[in-house]
């Protein structure tokens, strides 16, 4: 489709998307970022959505921050910290000039409350493990926090850079109750909550008092841009048209089909960051009838053509994935490189024949009166619709009748915490094997984010040993065993590894794309218009 026809079609599709203000009139005051899906809420302890983190990084701050290289830990709300020789006690010295958006000063008590709420079982945080094996967290004085662990946790500082670890305001949580992160949020970040219209947009305004941004930015605050609008645009051609016409000045949700157009447009640029990983996969709920058979799962994985997905759907912009994490990630087990499941439709059919799944007159398989027809849940939007339909077509070649149900993100996260489905589509960020494996494969993380219901005592033991290891070798050995185990069990269909690529108007000054939890703009402090 030509650019002219694309823009015409997208304008018709956009209809009520409210791209109303002329781009030049907004230039110095407002930045519109389009994205594909929304979050279900903006409570840092109750959502694992990237969409939530994108907003929370701008609304709030963490004790420490992560540099663009995805390895260097820098100051944040804590200007310095020390670690005890046994690795069990971290002492953070806080800045004394930090204020919430409502003007209230932030103290050590706010840090203690935030982390204790995160790990409180009543909060039911799906990522409470990220806080480590906490013994206690104590405010030693108004600006000193002591973080005590029952065992060493080598990834603690990295985990404390994540949006789950942002500092929140107890009074704000108490006042809003169940609507915290839905009707408001009082944070210390460079931007303040204005309004959220689910499935439409999130508006935030500049926190004018902000002066405590991470040292990775040239600008420590306040932000250059007065207002940021995160706008939800599920249809990929509409997102592309919004970028091409200047109705959106930046996005990391550019359809791969439009990358060549953007690179050829002198008014736009692509900013990338290869320092971390984002992987797309489809998981199996391993205790559901049919997909509870390892042979069935292995055959299904073998039927999917990852190379075709990256080539034909993603226009060569992604890397086909056969591993659950990128093989360049820290603690990848190289011993299983040659045992990863590769596309082989003939072998997949042989496996199902041998397992007793017989093709019927309609071409689909059944056994003992049960049809091999797993139900897969996913997100609405062009990305997952195309992926699910492509996998559905691949599975028909081996007689598997994949059924698909897609949900808007505001309800999908709740649906994905149920037992109603057999397979599910998901993507996730990470920088190490431990970061990825502890998230998805701990028994205690079922039913979410361990949506596979994978419960194995060896897995749990290896994960715990790896997490508390005091040597690199011990950590790598234990995480390597988990990687080998879950790959052999064919728990996921890996689809592709996605790099960070941000499209932006050339009117924005050059900036670096971040990759923390896949959030390219992080705090957005260096974003500014030059014309």
SULMO-V322913 format. One record per backbone hydrogen bond with DSSP energy under -1.0 kcal/mol. CO is the residue of the C=O (numbers start at 0). NH is the residue of the N-H. If there is no record, write none. Layout:
co=CO nh=NH
co=CO nh=NH
This chain:
co=1 nh=5
co=2 nh=6
co=3 nh=7
co=4 nh=8
co=5 nh=9
co=6 nh=10
co=7 nh=11
co=8 nh=12
co=9 nh=13
co=10 nh=14
co=13 nh=16
co=17 nh=19
co=21 nh=25
co=25 nh=28
co=25 nh=29
co=28 nh=226
co=30 nh=228
co=31 nh=248
co=31 nh=249
co=32 nh=230
co=34 nh=232
co=42 nh=45
co=48 nh=52
co=49 nh=53
co=50 nh=54
co=51 nh=55
co=52 nh=56
co=54 nh=58
co=55 nh=59
co=57 nh=190
co=58 nh=188
co=60 nh=166
co=61 nh=76
co=62 nh=75
co=62 nh=77
co=64 nh=73
co=66 nh=69
co=71 nh=66
co=73 nh=64
co=76 nh=94
co=77 nh=75
co=79 nh=92
co=81 nh=90
co=83 nh=86
co=87 nh=148
co=88 nh=83
co=89 nh=146
co=90 nh=81
co=91 nh=144
co=92 nh=78
co=92 nh=79
co=97 nh=105
co=99 nh=102
co=103 nh=99
co=106 nh=110
co=107 nh=111
co=108 nh=112
co=109 nh=113
co=110 nh=114
co=111 nh=115
co=112 nh=116
co=113 nh=117
co=114 nh=118
co=115 nh=119
co=119 nh=122
co=124 nh=127
co=126 nh=129
co=127 nh=130
co=128 nh=131
co=131 nh=133
co=132 nh=149
co=135 nh=147
co=137 nh=145
co=140 nh=143
co=141 nh=107
co=142 nh=93
co=143 nh=139
co=143 nh=140
co=144 nh=91
co=145 nh=137
co=146 nh=89
co=147 nh=134
co=147 nh=135
co=152 nh=155
co=154 nh=158
co=155 nh=159
co=157 nh=160
co=158 nh=161
co=161 nh=164
co=162 nh=165
co=168 nh=172
co=169 nh=173
co=170 nh=174
co=171 nh=175
co=172 nh=176
co=175 nh=178
co=176 nh=179
co=178 nh=181
co=178 nh=182
co=180 nh=41
co=183 nh=180
co=186 nh=100
co=189 nh=206
co=191 nh=204
co=194 nh=202
co=196 nh=199
co=196 nh=200
co=199 nh=231
co=200 nh=196
co=201 nh=229
co=202 nh=193
co=202 nh=194
co=203 nh=227
co=204 nh=191
co=205 nh=207
co=206 nh=209
co=213 nh=216
co=219 nh=212
co=225 nh=205
co=226 nh=30
co=227 nh=203
co=228 nh=32
co=229 nh=201
co=230 nh=34
co=233 nh=381
co=234 nh=238
co=235 nh=239
co=236 nh=240
co=237 nh=241
co=238 nh=242
co=239 nh=243
co=240 nh=244
co=241 nh=246
co=241 nh=247
co=248 nh=504
co=250 nh=502
co=254 nh=257
co=255 nh=258
co=257 nh=261
co=258 nh=262
co=259 nh=263
co=261 nh=264
co=264 nh=267
co=266 nh=505
co=268 nh=503
co=270 nh=501
co=272 nh=499
co=276 nh=429
co=277 nh=497
co=278 nh=427
co=279 nh=494
co=280 nh=425
co=281 nh=492
co=282 nh=423
co=283 nh=285
co=284 nh=287
co=287 nh=291
co=288 nh=290
co=289 nh=292
co=292 nh=296
co=293 nh=297
co=294 nh=298
co=295 nh=299
co=296 nh=300
co=297 nh=301
co=298 nh=302
co=301 nh=343
co=304 nh=308
co=305 nh=309
co=306 nh=310
co=307 nh=311
co=308 nh=312
co=308 nh=313
co=309 nh=315
co=313 nh=316
co=318 nh=496
co=325 nh=328
co=328 nh=331
co=329 nh=432
co=332 nh=335
co=333 nh=336
co=335 nh=338
co=343 nh=347
co=344 nh=348
co=345 nh=349
co=346 nh=350
co=347 nh=351
co=348 nh=352
co=349 nh=353
co=350 nh=354
co=351 nh=356
co=352 nh=355
co=357 nh=365
co=359 nh=362
co=363 nh=359
co=364 nh=371
co=365 nh=357
co=366 nh=369
co=369 nh=366
co=370 nh=372
co=371 nh=400
co=373 nh=402
co=374 nh=421
co=374 nh=422
co=375 nh=404
co=376 nh=424
co=377 nh=406
co=380 nh=384
co=381 nh=385
co=382 nh=386
co=383 nh=387
co=384 nh=388
co=385 nh=389
co=386 nh=390
co=387 nh=391
co=388 nh=392
co=389 nh=393
co=390 nh=394
co=391 nh=395
co=394 nh=397
co=394 nh=399
co=395 nh=398
co=398 nh=364
co=399 nh=401
co=402 nh=375
co=404 nh=377
co=406 nh=379
co=407 nh=410
co=407 nh=411
co=408 nh=412
co=410 nh=414
co=411 nh=415
co=413 nh=416
co=414 nh=417
co=421 nh=284
co=422 nh=376
co=423 nh=282
co=425 nh=280
co=427 nh=278
co=429 nh=276
co=430 nh=329
co=431 nh=435
co=432 nh=436
co=433 nh=437
co=435 nh=439
co=436 nh=440
co=441 nh=444
co=442 nh=445
co=444 nh=449
co=448 nh=450
co=449 nh=452
co=451 nh=285
co=455 nh=459
co=456 nh=460
co=457 nh=461
co=458 nh=462
co=459 nh=463
co=460 nh=464
co=461 nh=465
co=462 nh=466
co=463 nh=467
co=470 nh=474
co=471 nh=475
co=472 nh=476
co=473 nh=477
co=474 nh=478
co=475 nh=479
co=476 nh=480
co=477 nh=481
co=478 nh=482
co=479 nh=483
co=480 nh=484
co=481 nh=485
co=482 nh=486
co=483 nh=487
co=484 nh=488
co=485 nh=490
co=486 nh=489
co=490 nh=283
co=492 nh=281
co=494 nh=320
co=495 nh=279
co=496 nh=318
co=499 nh=272
co=501 nh=270
co=502 nh=250
co=503 nh=268
co=504 nh=507
co=506 nh=529
co=514 nh=517
co=515 nh=518
co=519 nh=513
co=520 nh=523
co=527 nh=508
